[in-house]
Amino acid sequence: MIKQTEFSLTAFPRGFHLITNEVLRQIGTLPPEGMLHLFIKHTSAGLAINENADPSVRADFEGFFNRIVPENLPFLTHTFEGPDDMPAHVKAVLAGTSVTVPISGGSLNLGTWQGIYLCEFRNYGVGAN
């Protein structure tokens, strides 16, 4: 059985945000077995699965992404939406737009220390579907 649900998240500020509980709240009861595939319809944000316990991991990801794709690079031409826009698009490509999680026993089959991240790369998020 395939069930498709579309929902929106509220806007998040720039950074890596743990959204596992919000995703579960939005989609409701999970089937006993299956796959959850999340896709974000936002060109300057991404999704990832990683550490869910220590918030410093999310802060370190933010620092790392900003170091490898800084703002105000002189060769960028897509700059009319601000200095964070084109770097956000590049970061979104690096992070990816989807994640897939197995469902077992009616629960997400994530590792003990895993959670779903919304990776917002703009200074001011716009909300995402």
C-alpha positions as CSV (number, residue, x, y, z in Angstrom):
1,M,0.0,0.0,0.0
2,I,1.3,3.4,-0.9
3,K,-0.1,6.5,0.9
4,Q,1.0,10.0,0.0
5,T,0.7,12.9,2.4
6,E,1.8,16.4,1.8
7,F,2.4,18.8,4.7
8,S,4.2,22.0,5.4
9,L,6.7,22.8,8.1
10,T,6.8,26.2,9.7
11,A,9.8,28.4,8.7
12,F,13.0,27.6,10.5
13,P,16.0,29.9,10.8
14,R,19.3,29.0,9.1
15,G,20.8,25.8,10.5
16,F,20.3,22.1,11.0
17,H,17.0,21.3,12.8
18,L,15.8,18.0,14.2
19,I,12.3,17.4,12.8
20,T,11.7,13.7,13.4
21,N,8.9,14.3,15.9
22,E,7.2,17.0,13.7
23,V,7.3,14.6,10.7
24,L,5.6,11.9,12.8
25,R,3.0,14.3,14.1
26,Q,2.2,15.5,10.6
27,I,1.9,12.1,9.0
28,G,0.0,10.3,11.8
29,T,-0.1,6.6,12.4
30,L,2.5,4.6,10.5
31,P,1.7,1.2,8.9
32,P,3.2,-1.9,10.5
33,E,5.8,-2.3,7.8
34,G,7.0,-0.1,4.9
35,M,9.1,2.8,3.9
36,L,8.8,6.5,4.7
37,H,10.1,8.6,1.9
38,L,10.4,12.3,2.6
39,F,11.0,14.8,-0.2
40,I,11.4,18.6,0.4
41,K,10.0,21.0,-2.2
42,H,12.4,23.8,-1.4
43,T,15.5,24.7,-3.5
44,S,17.6,26.2,-0.7
45,A,17.1,23.5,2.0
46,G,17.8,19.8,2.3
47,L,17.0,16.7,4.4
48,A,19.4,14.4,6.2
49,I,19.6,11.7,8.8
50,N,22.2,12.0,11.5
51,E,22.9,12.4,15.3
52,N,19.7,13.1,17.3
53,A,21.2,13.5,20.8
54,D,23.9,16.2,20.9
55,P,22.9,19.6,19.4
56,S,26.6,20.4,18.9
57,V,26.6,18.0,15.9
58,R,24.0,20.2,14.2
59,A,26.1,23.3,15.0
60,D,29.2,21.7,13.6
61,F,27.4,20.8,10.4
62,E,26.3,24.4,10.0
63,G,29.9,25.5,10.5
64,F,31.2,22.9,8.0
65,F,28.8,23.8,5.3
66,N,29.5,27.5,5.7
67,R,33.2,26.8,5.4
68,I,33.0,24.8,2.2
69,V,30.4,27.1,0.6
70,P,30.8,30.6,1.9
71,E,28.8,33.6,1.0
72,N,30.0,36.5,-1.2
73,L,32.1,34.4,-3.5
74,P,33.2,36.7,-6.3
75,F,32.4,34.4,-9.2
76,L,28.7,33.9,-8.3
77,T,26.2,35.4,-10.7
78,H,22.9,34.4,-9.1
79,T,23.0,37.1,-6.4
80,F,19.7,39.2,-6.7
81,E,18.1,37.4,-3.8
82,G,21.0,38.1,-1.4
83,P,24.4,36.7,-0.6
84,D,23.0,33.6,1.1
85,D,20.8,32.5,-1.9
86,M,23.2,30.9,-4.3
87,P,25.3,29.3,-1.5
88,A,22.0,27.9,-0.2
89,H,21.3,26.3,-3.5
90,V,24.7,24.7,-3.6
91,K,24.4,23.4,0.0
92,A,20.9,22.0,-0.8
93,V,22.5,20.0,-3.7
94,L,25.2,18.7,-1.3
95,A,22.7,17.7,1.4
96,G,20.0,16.3,-0.9
97,T,16.3,16.7,-1.1
98,S,15.1,13.4,0.2
99,V,15.5,10.7,2.8
100,T,14.0,7.2,3.1
101,V,13.5,5.4,6.4
102,P,12.3,1.9,6.9
103,I,9.2,1.3,9.0
104,S,9.2,-1.7,11.3
105,G,6.6,-2.6,13.8
106,G,4.7,0.7,13.2
107,S,7.7,2.8,14.0
108,L,10.5,4.5,12.1
109,N,13.5,2.1,12.1
110,L,16.1,4.7,12.8
111,G,19.3,3.9,14.8
112,T,19.3,4.8,18.5
113,W,21.1,8.1,17.8
114,Q,19.6,9.0,14.5
115,G,17.0,11.7,13.7
116,I,15.7,13.5,10.6
117,Y,17.1,16.9,9.9
118,L,15.8,19.9,8.1
119,C,18.8,21.7,6.8
120,E,17.8,25.3,6.2
121,F,20.5,27.2,4.3
122,R,18.9,30.6,3.9
123,N,19.2,33.2,6.7
124,Y,15.5,33.3,7.0
125,G,13.6,30.1,6.1
126,V,10.4,30.3,4.1
127,G,8.8,27.1,5.3
128,A,8.8,23.9,3.3
129,N,6.5,21.2,2.0
